[in-house]
Amino acid sequence: MPSLFSRILRFALRLVLGLFAAVFALSLLLAALVVLAISLLASLITGRKPKPAMVFGRFQRFSSQRMWPGGSSATGSAARAHDVVDVEVREVRDDKRLPGGQADG
């Protein structure tokens, strides 16, 4: 049977380690909030969108186009079939680059 002293020592050690973990988690949260505040202030000063908003906006745009893995393939293939455009191919020549401004012939 463990002695009373060893149980008190184990409880104190668990309490100290729990407090260290809580302080570490709170410091990470505080650092994230500071970085977020600096990012928002920088976006207000420069007039640009905040970078996290741009990243999540791109992610939402691409996920709606089913370009990310895990999307349903039935709606993705049906949507892609409508994106095909049939055009007639023609060669575009730049006559200014030829010597004398004339085309080959």
C-alpha positions as CSV (number, residue, x, y, z in Angstrom):
1,M,0.0,0.0,0.0
2,P,1.5,3.3,-1.0
3,S,2.3,5.6,1.8
4,L,0.5,8.9,2.3
5,F,3.7,10.9,1.5
6,S,4.1,9.2,-2.0
7,R,0.5,9.9,-2.9
8,I,0.8,13.5,-1.9
9,L,4.0,13.8,-3.9
10,R,2.3,12.2,-7.0
11,F,-0.7,14.6,-6.7
12,A,1.6,17.6,-6.4
13,L,3.6,16.5,-9.4
14,R,0.5,16.0,-11.5
15,L,-0.8,19.4,-10.4
16,V,2.5,21.1,-11.3
17,L,2.6,19.4,-14.7
18,G,-1.1,20.3,-15.3
19,L,-0.4,23.9,-14.5
20,F,2.6,23.9,-16.9
21,A,0.5,22.5,-19.7
22,A,-2.2,25.1,-19.0
23,V,0.3,28.0,-19.1
24,F,1.8,26.6,-22.3
25,A,-1.6,26.3,-24.0
26,L,-2.6,29.8,-22.9
27,S,0.7,31.3,-24.1
28,L,0.1,29.7,-27.5
29,L,-3.4,31.1,-27.6
30,L,-2.1,34.6,-26.7
31,A,0.6,34.4,-29.4
32,A,-1.9,33.4,-32.0
33,L,-4.2,36.3,-31.0
34,V,-1.3,38.8,-31.2
35,V,-0.3,37.6,-34.6
36,L,-4.0,37.8,-35.7
37,A,-4.2,41.4,-34.4
38,I,-1.0,42.4,-36.1
39,S,-2.2,40.8,-39.4
40,L,-5.5,42.7,-39.2
41,L,-3.8,46.0,-38.4
42,A,-1.5,45.5,-41.3
43,S,-4.4,44.8,-43.6
44,L,-6.2,47.9,-42.4
45,I,-3.1,50.0,-43.1
46,T,-2.3,48.6,-46.5
47,G,-5.9,48.3,-47.6
48,R,-5.5,44.6,-48.7
49,K,-7.5,41.6,-47.6
50,P,-5.9,39.7,-44.6
51,K,-3.9,36.7,-45.8
52,P,-5.9,34.1,-43.8
53,A,-9.1,35.3,-45.4
54,M,-7.5,35.0,-48.8
55,V,-6.3,31.5,-48.2
56,F,-9.6,30.3,-46.9
57,G,-11.4,32.0,-49.8
58,R,-9.2,30.2,-52.3
59,F,-9.8,26.9,-50.5
60,Q,-13.6,27.4,-50.6
61,R,-13.5,28.3,-54.3
62,F,-11.5,25.3,-55.2
63,S,-13.5,22.9,-53.0
64,S,-16.7,24.1,-54.8
65,Q,-15.1,23.2,-58.1
66,R,-14.4,19.7,-56.7
67,M,-10.6,20.0,-57.3
68,W,-9.8,18.7,-53.9
69,P,-9.7,15.0,-53.0
70,G,-12.7,13.5,-51.3
71,G,-15.3,15.5,-53.3
72,S,-18.1,13.7,-54.9
73,S,-17.1,12.6,-58.3
74,A,-20.6,12.4,-59.8
75,T,-21.3,16.2,-59.5
76,G,-17.7,17.0,-60.4
77,S,-17.7,15.1,-63.7
78,A,-21.0,16.5,-64.7
79,A,-19.8,20.0,-64.0
80,R,-16.6,19.5,-65.9
81,A,-18.5,18.3,-69.0
82,H,-20.1,21.7,-69.3
83,D,-16.8,23.5,-69.2
84,V,-15.6,22.1,-72.5
85,V,-15.6,24.7,-75.4
86,D,-15.2,23.6,-79.0
87,V,-13.3,26.1,-81.1
88,E,-11.7,26.2,-84.5
89,V,-7.9,26.4,-84.5
90,R,-6.1,29.0,-86.5
91,E,-2.5,30.2,-86.6
92,V,-1.8,33.7,-85.5
93,R,1.3,35.1,-87.2
94,D,3.1,38.2,-86.2
95,D,4.2,39.9,-89.5
96,K,6.2,42.6,-87.6
97,R,8.8,40.1,-86.6
98,L,9.6,39.0,-90.2
99,P,12.3,41.0,-92.1
100,G,10.8,43.7,-94.2
101,G,7.4,43.3,-92.6
102,Q,6.3,40.6,-95.1
103,A,5.0,37.1,-94.5
104,D,6.7,34.0,-96.0
105,G,5.3,33.1,-99.3
